[in-house]
Amino acid sequence: MKPFRPETFPLTGKRLIEASAGTGKTYNIGNLYLRLILGLDQGSNSTKVMTVDKILVVTFTRAAAGELRGRIRALLEKAYRDFRAGESDHNFIGELIEQAGDNRPLMIQRLFDALLSMD
């Protein structure tokens, strides 16, 4: 078994992630969601861009789904603000900003569109 790294986890094909309570599942799901919205994959600046209506995240209870939705939305909002600023105190978002390079304006638009489509 390999350690989970959201910055290099493949965004293609079917994947199963199993983890115990308190291991950062929600945090990492948010990071994967962010990579899908931005279209960033494994150090390159391009992959298939996904929109909110094409990403399915499944959980077991309505309460968990609500919490997950809220945390993903908050992460998208933070990423939008940080991408506009060009820097972040959130390590993962900071790496994505660096990875975006000259495509940062496009990424800002993708984040904005995702926020509008979220609910």
Helices and strands as residue ranges (DSSP letters): H 25-38, G 52-54, H 62-85, H 91-100, G 101-103, H 104-117
